[in-house]
Amino acid sequence: MGVERWRGVLLDPENEAWVVETGEPAGFICLTPPPDYVPQARSFLDQIYLLPSWQSGGMGSGIWRHLMEDLRRRRALPLALTAVEVNDRARIFYEGHGGHAIDLILGFTWQGRPFYEIVYLFDST
Ligand SMILES: CC(C)(COP(=O)(O)OP(=O)(O)OC[C@H]1O[C@@H](n2cnc3c(N)ncnc32)[C@H](O)[C@@H]1OP(=O)(O)O)[C@@H](O)C(=O)NCCC(=O)NCCS
């Protein structure tokens, strides 16, 4: 995501960004209102990213539990998000955390090639 788009995302009061701190920033998540193509959702996870040195160590699962608990308390479930179909590891992560694939949409085109995104919905867990 370009810097300008990020600036817009962070300044929009409808969005919410969390920074993961371990003494220094280790990653972030960004929540936005759900897009029109997933009307059954009450929250949308636009971004989740950990620095490479923090990946695959369980931190993402910890963040996930914290996020779902927070959304449940706020009555902001179901949560939706999209994952690029070819990102096998992300799919395993989301499906392992209870995500149900509910749709397949055209995400973007890169070098003339279409990339599809799976729409996931999470209601509890
Ligand atoms: C996806 C992500 C938040 C998961 O957090 P994590 O701390 O790495 O995950 P955990 O250690 O709790 O769980 C491990 C599982 O997450 C998945 N995972 C791990 N690294 C990943 C990566 N770089 N990208 C996608 N999924 C990953 C795998 O299923 C992994 O199992 P494995 O280690 O046996 O392969 C984190 O890896 C990340 O920021 N990845 C890069 C950005 C990304 O792909 N975001 C999702 C875009 S839709």
The ligand as a MOL file (V3000), in Angstrom:
LIG
                    3D

  0  0  0     0  0            999 V3000
M  V30 BEGIN CTAB
M  V30 COUNTS 48 50 0 0 0
M  V30 BEGIN ATOM
M  V30 1 C -0.1240 -13.8820 8.6270 0
M  V30 2 C 0.5970 -13.5130 9.9350 0
M  V30 3 C -0.0630 -12.3170 10.6140 0
M  V30 4 C 0.4620 -14.7440 10.8770 0
M  V30 5 O 1.1340 -14.4550 12.0930 0
M  V30 6 P 2.2660 -15.4730 12.6240 0
M  V30 7 O 2.7440 -14.9900 13.9770 0
M  V30 8 O 3.2890 -15.6650 11.5880 0
M  V30 9 O 1.4190 -16.7910 12.7710 0
M  V30 10 P 1.5500 -17.8970 13.9120 0
M  V30 11 O 2.9950 -18.1080 14.2260 0
M  V30 12 O 0.6240 -17.5950 15.0340 0
M  V30 13 O 0.9290 -19.1200 13.1320 0
M  V30 14 C 1.7470 -19.8110 12.2020 0
M  V30 15 C 1.0160 -20.0380 10.9040 0
M  V30 16 O 0.6240 -18.8290 10.2810 0
M  V30 17 C 0.8410 -18.9550 8.8730 0
M  V30 18 N 1.9760 -18.0760 8.4820 0
M  V30 19 C 3.1660 -17.9950 9.0120 0
M  V30 20 N 3.9740 -17.1210 8.3650 0
M  V30 21 C 3.2120 -16.6140 7.3960 0
M  V30 22 C 3.4700 -15.6640 6.3850 0
M  V30 23 N 4.6670 -15.0920 6.2310 0
M  V30 24 N 2.4590 -15.3410 5.5690 0
M  V30 25 C 1.2580 -15.9290 5.6980 0
M  V30 26 N 0.9830 -16.8640 6.6390 0
M  V30 27 C 1.9480 -17.2050 7.4770 0
M  V30 28 C 1.2050 -20.3630 8.6010 0
M  V30 29 O 0.0670 -21.1830 8.4890 0
M  V30 30 C 1.9250 -20.6790 9.8810 0
M  V30 31 O 2.1070 -22.0060 10.1060 0
M  V30 32 P 3.6040 -22.5790 9.8520 0
M  V30 33 O 4.5330 -21.6940 10.6620 0
M  V30 34 O 3.4950 -23.9630 10.3270 0
M  V30 35 O 3.8390 -22.4280 8.3730 0
M  V30 36 C 2.0930 -13.1930 9.7160 0
M  V30 37 O 2.7850 -14.3470 9.3120 0
M  V30 38 C 2.3330 -12.1080 8.6650 0
M  V30 39 O 2.3460 -10.9280 9.0050 0
M  V30 40 N 2.5920 -12.5200 7.4020 0
M  V30 41 C 2.9450 -11.5910 6.3470 0
M  V30 42 C 1.7870 -10.7190 5.9140 0
M  V30 43 C 0.6100 -11.5520 5.4520 0
M  V30 44 O 0.7330 -12.5230 4.7180 0
M  V30 45 N -0.5720 -11.1200 5.8980 0
M  V30 46 C -1.8140 -11.7250 5.4850 0
M  V30 47 C -2.2470 -11.1530 4.1960 0
M  V30 48 S -3.8560 -11.7050 3.7810 0
M  V30 END ATOM
M  V30 BEGIN BOND
M  V30 1 1 1 2
M  V30 2 1 2 3
M  V30 3 1 2 4
M  V30 4 1 2 36
M  V30 5 1 4 5
M  V30 6 1 5 6
M  V30 7 2 6 7
M  V30 8 1 6 8
M  V30 9 1 6 9
M  V30 10 1 9 10
M  V30 11 2 10 11
M  V30 12 1 10 12
M  V30 13 1 10 13
M  V30 14 1 13 14
M  V30 15 1 14 15
M  V30 16 1 15 16
M  V30 17 1 15 30
M  V30 18 1 16 17
M  V30 19 1 17 18
M  V30 20 1 17 28
M  V30 21 1 18 19
M  V30 22 1 18 27
M  V30 23 2 19 20
M  V30 24 1 20 21
M  V30 25 1 21 22
M  V30 26 2 21 27
M  V30 27 1 22 23
M  V30 28 2 22 24
M  V30 29 1 24 25
M  V30 30 2 25 26
M  V30 31 1 26 27
M  V30 32 1 28 29
M  V30 33 1 28 30
M  V30 34 1 30 31
M  V30 35 1 31 32
M  V30 36 2 32 33
M  V30 37 1 32 34
M  V30 38 1 32 35
M  V30 39 1 36 37
M  V30 40 1 36 38
M  V30 41 2 38 39
M  V30 42 1 38 40
M  V30 43 1 40 41
M  V30 44 1 41 42
M  V30 45 1 42 43
M  V30 46 2 43 44
M  V30 47 1 43 45
M  V30 48 1 45 46
M  V30 49 1 46 47
M  V30 50 1 47 48
M  V30 END BOND
M  V30 END CTAB
M  END
